[in-house]
Amino acid sequence: MKTRYAIILAFLVSAFLAGAAGAMFIDVGIYDLAAIRPHNEVERKIIMFLKTNSIQYHARDLKAPGMNDPKRIRRGMKLFHKQCQVCHGAPGQDRDIVGVGLNPNPPPLVKASEHWSAEEIAWIIENGIKMAGMPAFGLGQSEQDIWDLSAFVTRLNTLSPEEYKHMLLALQDDALAEELQWVAPEQGWKKLKQVSNRKRGKRLLKRFGCTGCHIIPGIRSLNSYGGPPLTNWKKRHFIAGSVANNPINLVQWIRFPETINKGTMMPNLNVSERDAWDMANYLLSIEE
């Protein structure tokens, strides 16, 4: 019994001391609130955990309307260019100085749709995020505006810098707008699973001599470092800084690199379409 009371007393004393130390820490003002210094790793993980769970919970009952509507995406881009690019930037477009000093740093939104659903993106846009510099755009904007913005942010994941530039021009030119593909084109993810072989692709990358210029995780080879390492390929957004990193574009890059980047040093190795799909499958599995 005495042991139990001793444990309880020790716990209460520890709790009191921790509370007193916390109150003193806050009262003295030691904690640095300067935006110029980022959160430490512990703070960042706590904030990210809270943010993810909170957004998923509060957006759970939302249902997105038709998001693949060209007019909706065009309206969303107009709003994005006016309200969001200043902090988040866009493909081939820098953010403004006002977005540089925010803490947390406003992330590029080209990968947003890989982390959030259209409903979750809409909730973030409408309600904002506390202590993140993300305003609540639901104040003063219609429900349609919110869904239009969400549709365009979702579309960002598939846009190249050149396509974004053309879309900017099309905001003021109805004739040009009619010619553009506002809805995302086929990316090839389904075909990648159906027609390609990852293990064969790994062998082909070595057989075609790709490891002579590139470090490729999982493939041992003497390397001349003539080209950049292909690490974390699955997480990359652009291929050669020009087009979105998806299976169809990657197959095109492997087979005909000059059609994507005219000045590239990447050689045309006369890779067949079947071989290119297998090689793309392996590359798009690399997460290290």
Backbone as numpy.savetxt, mean C-alpha at the origin, in Angstrom:
# Nx Ny Nz CAx CAy CAz Cx Cy Cz
-2.03 -18.54 54.26 -2.87 -17.33 54.26 -2.00 -16.07 54.26
-0.94 -16.10 55.10 -0.05 -14.94 55.16 0.62 -14.69 53.82
0.97 -15.79 53.15 1.60 -15.67 51.83 0.67 -14.98 50.85
-0.64 -15.36 50.90 -1.61 -14.74 50.00 -1.73 -13.25 50.27
-1.82 -12.87 51.55 -1.91 -11.44 51.89 -0.66 -10.69 51.45
0.49 -11.34 51.56 1.75 -10.70 51.16 1.76 -10.44 49.65
1.24 -11.41 48.89 1.19 -11.25 47.44 0.26 -10.10 47.05
-0.93 -10.07 47.70 -1.90 -9.00 47.42 -1.31 -7.64 47.77
-0.66 -7.57 48.94 -0.07 -6.31 49.37 1.03 -5.86 48.41
1.85 -6.83 47.95 2.92 -6.50 47.01 2.35 -5.99 45.70
1.24 -6.61 45.26 0.59 -6.17 44.02 0.05 -4.75 44.16
-0.60 -4.45 45.30 -1.17 -3.13 45.51 -0.08 -2.07 45.59
0.99 -2.40 46.26 2.12 -1.46 46.37 2.72 -1.20 45.00
2.88 -2.27 44.21 3.45 -2.13 42.86 2.55 -1.27 41.98
1.23 -1.51 42.09 0.29 -0.73 41.30 0.33 0.74 41.70
0.42 0.99 43.03 0.49 2.38 43.51 1.75 3.06 43.01
2.89 2.36 43.10 4.15 2.95 42.66 4.15 3.22 41.15
3.56 2.28 40.39 3.48 2.46 38.94 2.61 3.66 38.61
1.48 3.77 39.31 0.60 4.92 39.07 1.27 6.23 39.44
1.97 6.22 40.58 2.66 7.44 41.03 3.75 7.83 40.04
4.49 6.81 39.55 5.55 7.09 38.58 4.96 7.64 37.28
3.81 7.05 36.86 3.17 7.53 35.64 2.68 8.96 35.79
2.07 9.27 36.96 1.58 10.63 37.21 2.74 11.62 37.22
3.87 11.23 37.83 5.04 12.10 37.87 5.60 12.32 36.46
5.60 11.24 35.67 6.11 11.30 34.29 5.29 12.31 33.47
3.95 12.25 33.65 3.07 13.16 32.92 3.20 14.59 33.45
3.26 14.72 34.78 3.30 16.04 35.40 4.58 16.80 35.08
5.69 16.09 35.05 6.97 16.74 34.78 7.09 17.17 33.32
6.39 16.44 32.43 6.43 16.80 31.01 7.58 16.17 30.25
8.09 15.04 30.74 9.22 14.39 30.09 8.83 13.85 28.71
7.58 13.33 28.62 7.18 12.72 27.35 7.22 13.75 26.23
7.87 13.38 25.14 8.09 14.30 24.02 6.93 14.21 23.03
6.15 15.28 22.92 5.02 15.32 21.99 5.38 15.93 20.64
6.66 16.21 20.41 7.07 16.83 19.15 6.75 15.94 17.97
6.08 16.50 16.96 5.71 15.74 15.77 6.92 15.36 14.94
8.02 16.06 15.13 9.21 15.80 14.31 9.88 14.48 14.68
9.57 13.95 15.87 10.14 12.68 16.28 9.07 11.60 16.23
9.30 10.53 15.50 8.29 9.48 15.33 8.07 8.68 16.61
6.98 7.93 16.64 6.71 7.05 17.77 7.78 5.97 17.85
8.04 5.50 19.07 8.95 4.37 19.19 8.22 3.09 18.78
8.94 1.98 18.71 8.37 0.74 18.18 7.20 0.24 19.01
7.29 0.36 20.34 6.19 -0.10 21.21 4.94 0.73 20.96
5.10 2.05 20.93 3.97 2.93 20.67 3.35 2.64 19.30
4.21 2.44 18.28 3.72 2.20 16.93 2.88 0.93 16.86
3.35 -0.13 17.52 2.61 -1.40 17.48 1.27 -1.29 18.19
1.26 -0.58 19.31 0.00 -0.40 20.05 -1.00 0.38 19.22
-0.53 1.47 18.62 -1.40 2.32 17.81 -1.93 1.55 16.61
-1.06 0.80 15.92 -1.49 0.04 14.74 -2.50 -1.04 15.12
-2.27 -1.71 16.25 -3.20 -2.74 16.72 -4.57 -2.13 17.02
-4.56 -1.02 17.72 -5.81 -0.35 18.07 -6.52 0.16 16.81
-5.77 0.76 15.90 -6.36 1.31 14.69 -7.01 0.22 13.84
-6.30 -0.86 13.62 -6.83 -1.94 12.78 -8.11 -2.51 13.35
-8.10 -2.84 14.63 -9.28 -3.44 15.25 -10.46 -2.47 15.29
-10.17 -1.21 15.58 -11.23 -0.21 15.67 -11.91 0.02 14.32
-11.11 0.17 13.27 -11.67 0.43 11.94 -12.48 -0.77 11.46
-11.93 -1.96 11.64 -12.65 -3.17 11.21 -13.98 -3.30 11.95
-13.99 -2.98 13.24 -15.22 -3.09 14.04 -16.27 -2.08 13.59
-15.88 -0.82 13.43 -16.84 0.23 13.13 -17.32 0.22 11.68
-16.55 -0.42 10.79 -16.95 -0.47 9.38 -17.67 -1.77 9.03
-17.90 -2.61 10.03 -18.39 -3.97 9.78 -19.76 -4.02 9.12
-20.60 -3.02 9.35 -21.97 -3.05 8.81 -22.13 -2.23 7.53
-21.07 -1.61 7.07 -21.15 -0.82 5.83 -21.17 -1.74 4.63
-21.85 -1.31 3.57 -21.89 -2.08 2.33 -21.66 -1.12 1.17
-20.57 -1.34 0.46 -20.21 -0.44 -0.64 -21.17 -0.57 -1.81
-21.54 0.55 -2.43 -22.32 0.50 -3.66 -21.41 0.08 -4.82
-21.90 0.11 -6.05 -21.08 -0.27 -7.19 -19.83 0.58 -7.29
-18.67 -0.01 -7.05 -17.42 0.75 -7.01 -16.70 0.77 -8.35
-17.09 -0.11 -9.27 -16.45 -0.14 -10.58 -17.24 0.68 -11.61
-17.67 1.83 -11.18 -18.41 2.76 -12.03 -17.43 3.84 -12.51
-17.19 3.94 -13.82 -16.22 4.93 -14.33 -16.51 6.35 -13.86
-17.78 6.74 -13.82 -18.13 8.09 -13.39 -17.82 8.29 -11.91
-18.07 7.26 -11.12 -17.78 7.35 -9.69 -16.27 7.50 -9.47
-15.49 6.71 -10.19 -14.03 6.76 -10.03 -13.49 8.11 -10.49
-14.06 8.66 -11.58 -13.61 9.96 -12.06 -13.93 11.05 -11.05
-15.15 11.02 -10.49 -15.50 12.00 -9.46 -14.60 11.85 -8.24
-14.30 10.59 -7.89 -13.43 10.34 -6.74 -12.03 10.86 -6.97
-11.54 10.76 -8.20 -10.20 11.27 -8.48 -10.15 12.79 -8.33
-11.20 13.46 -8.78 -11.23 14.92 -8.66 -11.15 15.34 -7.19
-11.88 14.63 -6.35 -11.85 14.91 -4.92 -10.48 14.55 -4.32
-9.95 13.42 -4.74 -8.64 12.97 -4.23 -7.55 13.99 -4.57
-7.54 14.45 -5.81 -6.51 15.40 -6.24 -6.60 16.71 -5.44
-7.80 17.09 -5.11 -8.02 18.35 -4.40 -7.74 18.22 -2.91
-8.10 17.09 -2.31 -8.10 16.98 -0.86 -7.05 16.02 -0.27
-6.64 15.02 -1.02 -5.83 13.96 -0.44 -4.37 13.95 -0.90
-4.15 14.35 -2.15 -2.80 14.27 -2.70 -1.83 15.16 -1.92
-2.31 16.24 -1.35 -1.46 17.17 -0.62 -0.68 16.46 0.49
-1.29 15.45 1.13 -0.63 14.73 2.22 -0.10 13.36 1.80
-0.83 12.68 0.93 -0.50 11.29 0.61 0.27 11.12 -0.71
0.29 12.15 -1.54 0.91 11.99 -2.84 0.07 11.07 -3.72
0.62 10.69 -4.88 -0.07 9.84 -5.84 0.98 9.25 -6.77
0.63 8.28 -7.61 1.63 7.72 -8.53 2.28 8.79 -9.39
3.58 8.98 -9.22 4.31 9.98 -9.99 4.10 11.41 -9.52
3.36 11.62 -8.43 3.05 12.95 -7.93 3.51 13.09 -6.48
4.27 14.14 -6.19 4.75 14.36 -4.83 3.64 14.93 -3.96
3.75 14.69 -2.68 2.85 15.36 -1.74 3.37 16.76 -1.47
2.53 17.59 -0.87 2.92 18.96 -0.57 3.70 19.00 0.74
4.36 20.11 0.99 5.17 20.27 2.19 4.34 20.10 3.46
3.05 20.41 3.39 2.19 20.31 4.57 2.08 18.87 5.05
2.26 17.90 4.13 2.15 16.50 4.53 3.44 15.90 5.02
4.54 16.64 4.93 5.85 16.10 5.30 6.05 16.07 6.81
5.55 17.06 7.51 5.82 17.17 8.95 4.81 16.49 9.84
3.84 15.78 9.27 2.84 15.11 10.09 3.42 13.85 10.74
2.93 13.53 11.91 3.36 12.33 12.63 2.13 11.70 13.29
1.75 10.48 12.90 2.43 9.57 11.98 2.49 10.12 10.55
3.46 9.64 9.82 3.66 10.07 8.44 2.51 9.56 7.57
1.82 10.44 6.82 0.72 9.98 5.96 1.25 8.98 4.93
0.73 7.76 4.91 1.28 6.75 4.00 0.82 6.96 2.56
1.60 6.53 1.59 1.10 6.50 0.21 -0.11 5.58 0.16
-1.10 5.92 -0.62 -2.34 5.14 -0.63 -2.41 4.13 -1.77
-1.29 3.96 -2.49 -1.31 3.02 -3.62 -1.51 1.58 -3.17
-1.21 1.29 -1.90 -1.40 -0.07 -1.39 -2.57 -0.17 -0.42
-3.35 0.90 -0.31 -4.42 0.92 0.69 -5.41 -0.22 0.52
-5.76 -0.53 -0.73 -6.77 -1.56 -0.97 -6.27 -2.96 -0.66
-4.97 -3.12 -0.44 -4.45 -4.42 -0.04 -4.57 -4.63 1.46
-4.77 -3.54 2.20 -4.87 -3.62 3.66 -6.29 -3.37 4.16
-7.07 -2.61 3.39 -8.40 -2.23 3.83 -9.42 -2.53 2.73
-10.63 -2.89 3.14 -11.73 -3.07 2.19 -12.26 -1.71 1.76
-13.08 -1.69 0.72 -13.68 -0.43 0.28 -14.51 0.20 1.39
-15.19 -0.63 2.18 -16.00 -0.13 3.29 -15.12 0.49 4.37
-14.00 -0.15 4.68 -13.09 0.38 5.69 -12.43 1.67 5.24
-12.09 1.75 3.95 -11.52 2.99 3.40 -12.55 4.12 3.52
-13.80 3.81 3.19 -14.85 4.83 3.28 -15.03 5.30 4.73
-14.96 4.36 5.68 -15.12 4.74 7.09 -13.98 5.67 7.51
-12.77 5.35 7.12 -11.61 6.19 7.46 -11.79 7.59 6.88
-12.19 7.66 5.61 -12.37 8.96 4.95 -13.45 9.77 5.67
-14.54 9.14 6.01 -15.66 9.86 6.61 -15.37 10.30 8.04
-14.72 9.44 8.83 -14.58 9.70 10.25 -13.20 10.19 10.69
-12.19 10.01 9.83 -10.84 10.41 10.20 -10.25 9.49 11.27
-9.03 9.79 11.71 -8.36 8.99 12.73 -7.73 9.94 13.75
-8.06 9.75 15.01 -7.53 10.60 16.07 -6.01 10.55 16.13
-5.41 11.70 16.41 -3.97 11.82 16.63 -3.14 11.28 15.47
-3.71 11.35 14.25 -2.97 10.87 13.08 -2.93 11.92 11.98
-3.52 13.07 12.23 -3.56 14.10 11.21 -4.56 13.81 10.11
-5.32 12.71 10.23 -6.31 12.34 9.23 -7.65 12.96 9.59
-8.09 13.97 8.82 -9.34 14.65 9.15 -10.57 13.82 8.80
-11.71 14.19 9.38 -12.98 13.54 9.08 -13.63 14.25 7.91
-13.52 13.68 6.73 -14.06 14.33 5.54 -15.57 14.21 5.45
-16.17 13.44 6.37 -17.62 13.34 6.37 -18.30 14.64 6.73
-17.55 15.55 7.37 -18.10 16.86 7.71 -18.09 17.74 6.46
-19.27 18.08 5.97 -19.35 18.97 4.81 -19.34 18.27 3.47
-19.30 16.93 3.46 -19.33 16.21 2.19 -20.46 15.18 2.21
-20.95 14.87 1.04 -22.08 13.95 0.94 -21.62 12.50 1.05
-22.58 11.61 1.24 -22.28 10.18 1.27 -21.71 9.73 -0.07
-22.22 10.30 -1.15 -21.70 9.96 -2.48 -20.23 10.34 -2.60
-19.87 11.52 -2.08 -18.47 11.95 -2.12 -17.56 10.93 -1.43
-18.01 10.43 -0.28 -17.21 9.48 0.49 -17.00 8.20 -0.30
-18.06 7.68 -0.91 -17.93 6.44 -1.68 -17.14 6.67 -2.97
-17.28 7.85 -3.57 -16.49 8.17 -4.77 -15.00 8.16 -4.43
-14.65 8.78 -3.32 -13.25 8.80 -2.88 -12.74 7.39 -2.60
-13.57 6.59 -1.93 -13.18 5.22 -1.63 -12.94 4.43 -2.91
-13.79 4.64 -3.91 -13.64 3.94 -5.19 -12.32 4.29 -5.86
-11.95 5.58 -5.81 -10.70 5.97 -6.45 -9.49 5.50 -5.67
-9.54 5.56 -4.35 -8.41 5.06 -3.54 -8.19 3.58 -3.82
-9.28 2.83 -3.99 -9.17 1.42 -4.34 -8.53 1.25 -5.71
-8.86 2.14 -6.63 -8.30 2.08 -8.00 -6.82 2.43 -8.04
-6.34 3.20 -7.08 -4.94 3.64 -7.05 -3.96 2.47 -7.14
-4.35 1.34 -6.58 -3.46 0.19 -6.52 -3.05 -0.31 -7.90
-3.82 0.03 -8.93 -3.56 -0.49 -10.27 -3.08 0.58 -11.25
-2.83 1.80 -10.76 -2.47 2.91 -11.64 -0.96 3.09 -11.75
-0.51 3.37 -12.96 0.89 3.75 -13.19 0.99 5.27 -13.13
2.18 5.82 -12.96 2.34 7.29 -12.98 1.82 7.90 -14.28
2.03 7.24 -15.40 1.57 7.76 -16.69 0.05 7.79 -16.75
-0.58 6.75 -16.26 -2.06 6.69 -16.26 -2.63 7.77 -15.35
-2.00 7.99 -14.21 -2.49 9.03 -13.31 -2.38 10.40 -13.96
-1.29 10.63 -14.67 -1.10 11.91 -15.36 -2.19 12.13 -16.40
-2.53 11.09 -17.16 -3.58 11.20 -18.16 -4.94 11.47 -17.51
-5.16 10.84 -16.37 -6.42 11.05 -15.66 -6.54 12.49 -15.15
-5.42 13.06 -14.72 -5.45 14.46 -14.30 -5.87 15.36 -15.44
-5.34 15.12 -16.62 -5.71 15.91 -17.79 -7.18 15.70 -18.13
-7.66 14.48 -17.93 -9.05 14.16 -18.29 -10.07 14.80 -17.36
-9.63 15.25 -16.19 -10.57 15.91 -15.29 -11.15 17.17 -15.91
-10.40 17.78 -16.83 -10.85 19.01 -17.48 -11.21 18.79 -18.95
-11.20 17.53 -19.39 -11.43 17.25 -20.81 -12.34 16.04 -20.94
-13.62 16.29 -21.21 -14.60 15.21 -21.28 -14.30 14.24 -22.41
-13.78 14.74 -23.53 -13.46 13.87 -24.66 -12.36 12.88 -24.28
-11.33 13.39 -23.61 -10.24 12.52 -23.17 -10.72 11.54 -22.11
-11.62 12.00 -21.25 -12.15 11.15 -20.18 -12.86 9.93 -20.76
-13.54 10.11 -21.89 -14.25 9.00 -22.51 -13.30 7.94 -23.04
-12.07 8.33 -23.35 -11.10 7.40 -23.94 -10.35 6.59 -22.88
-10.33 7.07 -21.65 -9.52 6.44 -20.62 -10.23 5.26 -19.95
-9.44 4.36 -19.42 -9.97 3.20 -18.71 -9.99 3.52 -17.22
-11.12 4.02 -16.76 -11.23 4.40 -15.36 -11.33 3.18 -14.46
-11.99 2.15 -14.93 -12.13 0.92 -14.14 -10.85 0.10 -14.29
-10.42 -0.52 -13.22 -9.17 -1.30 -13.24 -9.24 -2.43 -14.26
-8.20 -2.59 -15.07 -8.15 -3.69 -16.02 -7.88 -5.02 -15.33
-7.99 -6.10 -16.06 -7.69 -7.43 -15.52 -6.24 -7.49 -15.05
-6.02 -8.01 -13.86 -4.68 -8.05 -13.29 -3.96 -9.38 -13.52
-4.71 -10.44 -13.72 -4.10 -11.74 -14.00 -3.86 -12.63 -12.80
-4.40 -12.28 -11.63 -4.14 -13.09 -10.43 -4.78 -14.47 -10.54
-5.98 -14.53 -11.08 -6.66 -15.82 -11.22 -5.91 -16.71 -12.20
-5.48 -16.13 -13.31 -4.74 -16.90 -14.32 -3.42 -17.39 -13.75
-2.79 -16.59 -12.90 -1.51 -16.97 -12.30 -1.64 -18.29 -11.55
-2.75 -18.46 -10.83 -2.97 -19.68 -10.07 -3.32 -20.86 -10.97
-3.99 -20.55 -12.09 -4.50 -21.62 -12.94 -3.48 -22.19 -13.91
-2.60 -21.34 -14.45 -1.76 -21.80 -15.57 -0.27 -21.86 -15.26
0.16 -21.45 -14.06 1.61 -21.36 -13.83 2.07 -22.30 -12.73
3.38 -22.59 -12.76 4.01 -23.51 -11.83 5.17 -22.79 -11.14
5.04 -22.57 -9.85 6.05 -21.79 -9.10 7.40 -22.48 -9.07
7.41 -23.79 -8.83 8.69 -24.51 -8.76 9.41 -24.47 -10.10
8.65 -24.64 -11.18 9.26 -24.58 -12.51 9.79 -23.17 -12.77
9.04 -22.15 -12.31 9.48 -20.77 -12.49 10.79 -20.49 -11.79
10.98 -21.09 -10.62 12.23 -20.94 -9.87 13.40 -21.49 -10.69
13.21 -22.67 -11.28 14.27 -23.28 -12.10 14.55 -22.43 -13.34
13.49 -21.88 -13.93 13.66 -21.09 -15.15 14.42 -19.79 -14.89
14.19 -19.17 -13.74 14.89 -17.93 -13.41 16.40 -18.16 -13.38
16.80 -19.32 -12.91 18.23 -19.64 -12.90 18.71 -20.04 -14.30
17.87 -20.81 -15.03 18.26 -21.28 -16.35 18.44 -20.12 -17.33
17.59 -19.11 -17.22 17.70 -17.96 -18.12 18.78 -16.97 -17.68
19.46 -17.26 -16.59 20.57 -16.43 -16.16 20.18 -15.20 -15.39
18.97 -15.16 -14.85 18.52 -13.97 -14.12 19.37 -13.72 -12.88
19.89 -14.80 -12.29 20.72 -14.65 -11.09 22.13 -14.14 -11.44
22.42 -14.01 -12.71 23.69 -13.43 -13.10 23.73 -11.93 -12.84
22.54 -11.31 -12.76 22.46 -9.87 -12.51 21.74 -9.53 -11.21
20.84 -10.43 -10.79 19.99 -10.11 -9.64 20.17 -11.10 -8.50
20.06 -10.60 -7.28 19.90 -11.47 -6.12 18.44 -11.86 -6.07
18.17 -13.18 -6.08 16.79 -13.67 -6.02 16.68 -14.60 -4.83
15.91 -14.23 -3.81 15.79 -15.08 -2.62 15.37 -16.50 -2.98
16.04 -17.46 -2.35 15.72 -18.86 -2.58 16.49 -19.50 -3.70
17.26 -18.70 -4.47 18.04 -19.24 -5.58 19.51 -18.91 -5.33
20.30 -19.94 -5.10 21.71 -19.73 -4.82 22.48 -19.59 -6.12
23.32 -18.57 -6.17 24.10 -18.36 -7.39 25.19 -17.33 -7.13
26.31 -17.44 -7.88 27.28 -16.37 -7.90 26.65 -15.19 -8.61
26.76 -14.00 -8.05 26.03 -12.86 -8.58 26.96 -11.73 -8.95
26.71 -11.13 -10.11 27.55 -10.02 -10.56 26.99 -8.67 -10.14
25.81 -8.64 -9.54 25.17 -7.41 -9.08 25.00 -6.40 -10.21
24.72 -6.90 -11.40 24.50 -5.99 -12.53 23.15 -5.30 -12.46
22.21 -5.89 -11.73 20.88 -5.32 -11.59 20.47 -5.30 -10.13
19.37 -4.67 -9.80 18.92 -4.57 -8.41 18.46 -5.92 -7.87
18.55 -6.12 -6.55 18.04 -7.36 -5.96 16.52 -7.45 -6.11
16.02 -8.65 -6.27 14.58 -8.86 -6.45 13.92 -9.30 -5.14
14.45 -8.81 -4.05 13.90 -9.13 -2.74 12.56 -8.42 -2.53
11.72 -9.02 -1.70 10.41 -8.44 -1.36 9.58 -8.11 -2.61
9.71 -8.92 -3.64 9.03 -8.57 -4.90 7.52 -8.51 -4.74
6.96 -9.40 -3.96 5.51 -9.43 -3.77 4.99 -8.13 -3.19
5.81 -7.44 -2.39 5.37 -6.23 -1.71 5.60 -4.96 -2.54
6.25 -5.09 -3.68 6.54 -3.91 -4.50 5.28 -3.44 -5.22
5.20 -2.13 -5.42 4.01 -1.60 -6.10 4.23 -1.44 -7.60
5.43 -1.00 -8.00 5.70 -0.75 -9.41 6.75 -1.70 -9.97
6.67 -1.93 -11.26 7.71 -2.63 -12.02 8.47 -1.58 -12.80
9.78 -1.51 -12.59 10.64 -0.53 -13.27 10.15 0.90 -13.05
9.42 1.12 -11.95 8.91 2.45 -11.65 7.86 2.94 -12.63
7.30 2.02 -13.44 6.44 2.47 -14.55 5.02 1.93 -14.50
4.86 0.64 -14.19 3.53 0.03 -14.21 3.29 -0.73 -12.92
2.01 -0.95 -12.61 1.66 -1.65 -11.38 2.21 -3.07 -11.39
2.64 -3.54 -10.24 3.21 -4.87 -10.11 2.11 -5.90 -9.98
1.66 -6.42 -11.12 0.66 -7.49 -11.14 1.09 -8.54 -12.15
0.47 -9.72 -12.16 0.93 -10.81 -13.02 1.01 -10.46 -14.51
-0.01 -9.80 -15.05 0.00 -9.50 -16.48 1.15 -8.57 -16.84
1.35 -7.53 -16.04 2.45 -6.59 -16.31 3.81 -7.25 -16.11
3.90 -8.13 -15.12 5.18 -8.80 -14.86 5.54 -9.75 -16.00
4.56 -10.46 -16.53 4.81 -11.33 -17.68 5.28 -10.50 -18.87
4.65 -9.34 -19.09 5.06 -8.45 -20.18 6.49 -7.95 -19.96
6.83 -7.63 -18.73 8.17 -7.14 -18.40 9.23 -8.22 -18.65
8.92 -9.45 -18.26 9.86 -10.55 -18.45 10.07 -10.83 -19.94
9.01 -10.75 -20.72 9.11 -11.10 -22.15 9.60 -9.93 -23.01
9.03 -8.76 -22.78 9.35 -7.61 -23.63 9.62 -6.37 -22.76
10.72 -6.35 -22.04 10.98 -5.26 -21.09 11.02 -3.87 -21.74
11.43 -3.80 -23.00 11.54 -2.49 -23.66 10.17 -1.85 -23.89
9.09 -2.63 -23.88 7.75 -2.05 -24.06 7.28 -1.33 -22.80
7.89 -1.64 -21.67 7.54 -0.98 -20.42 8.50 0.15 -20.08
9.77 -0.07 -20.36 10.78 0.96 -20.11 11.77 0.94 -21.27
11.66 1.93 -22.16 12.49 1.95 -23.37 13.98 2.03 -23.08
14.36 2.64 -21.98 15.77 2.79 -21.67 16.33 1.73 -20.75
15.58 0.63 -20.54 16.01 -0.38 -19.59 17.24 -1.16 -20.07
18.05 -1.61 -19.11 19.17 -2.49 -19.40 18.75 -3.96 -19.35
17.49 -4.18 -18.99 16.95 -5.54 -18.93 16.88 -6.13 -20.34
17.56 -7.25 -20.60 17.60 -7.80 -21.95 16.33 -8.58 -22.30
16.05 -8.65 -23.60 14.97 -9.51 -24.09 15.56 -10.90 -24.29
15.15 -11.85 -23.48 15.74 -13.20 -23.49 14.90 -14.19 -24.29
13.92 -13.68 -25.04 13.04 -14.55 -25.85 12.35 -15.60 -24.98
11.83 -15.14 -23.85 11.11 -16.02 -22.94 9.71 -16.28 -23.50
9.29 -17.52 -23.53 7.95 -17.85 -24.02 6.91 -17.38 -23.01
5.67 -17.28 -23.45 4.61 -16.82 -22.55 4.42 -17.79 -21.38
4.45 -19.09 -21.67 4.28 -20.07 -20.60 5.39 -19.95 -19.57
6.64 -19.85 -20.04 7.77 -19.72 -19.12 7.66 -18.44 -18.29
7.22 -17.36 -18.92 7.11 -16.08 -18.22 6.08 -16.15 -17.10
4.98 -16.85 -17.32 3.97 -17.00 -16.26 4.53 -17.79 -15.08
5.31 -18.82 -15.37 5.93 -19.60 -14.29 6.93 -18.75 -13.51
7.74 -17.98 -14.22 8.74 -17.13 -13.57 8.05 -16.04 -12.73
6.97 -15.49 -13.28 6.21 -14.47 -12.55 5.61 -15.05 -11.27
5.16 -16.29 -11.34 4.58 -16.93 -10.16 5.60 -17.00 -9.03
6.82 -17.38 -9.35 7.85 -17.45 -8.30 8.18 -16.07 -7.75
8.39 -15.11 -8.65 8.75 -13.77 -8.19 7.68 -13.16 -7.29
6.42 -13.39 -7.64 5.32 -12.81 -6.86 5.06 -13.55 -5.56
5.87 -14.58 -5.29 5.76 -15.27 -4.01 6.84 -14.79 -3.03
7.78 -13.96 -3.52 8.92 -13.54 -2.69 8.51 -12.43 -1.72
8.64 -12.72 -0.44 8.28 -11.74 0.60 9.45 -11.46 1.53
10.67 -11.73 1.09 11.83 -11.51 1.97 12.87 -10.68 1.26
